[in-house]
Amino acid sequence: MSYYQPLYAQKTDSVGAVKKVQLDYSSLPKNPRKATLLSAIIPGAGQIYNGKAWKVPILYVGLVTDIYFLGYNASRYQVFKGALIANDNDEPPDFPTLNREALVRNVDYWRGNRDLNYILLGAIYALNIIDANVDAHLSGFNISDDLTLGIEPNFENFLGTNTSMGFSIKLNFK
């Protein structure tokens, strides 16, 4: 049993009724849907499918670094939260030089850092999926050497007396 639903775009006919048109990716060398699903299931798999395996180490360095700092910030948060609870229960303090306000500031600081790391982890995962999808869509884009972009100095005369100098950008198709 499959829950696969094809992707449709909506189009209206002359009467105003909405007709569904199925998107066709058969002209592209890589299937964007497949690249997206691969990256959603296993981060980096869509990049490998698209032939951009060099992006995978960058992705995993980002994920591992974020997970490390997530653990570090979570442990510091727990330490200061425990110290705040101990302070409120009149137990011996773990940080004798910090008063209650300083402990609350530290708890809030480390909790904020931990929460930002969760958001960053989600953003890295989402960018992994978006990159695989966009890369698959652009797999049919022509990037041959027949396209050249040049920046050249430009001198123009206006009405025979005024001269303007600048740069011009020229796109040549060979």
Protein Blocks (a to p, Z undefined) as FASTA:
>chain_A
ZZbdcdddddddfkopacdddddfklpmbdfklmmmmmmmmghjlmmmnopamlmmmmmm
mmmmmmmmmmmmmmmmmmmmmmmmmmmnopacfblmbcfklmmmmmmmmmmmmmmmmmmm
mmmmmmmmmmmmmmmmmmmpccbfkbccddddddddeehlaccdddddddddZZ
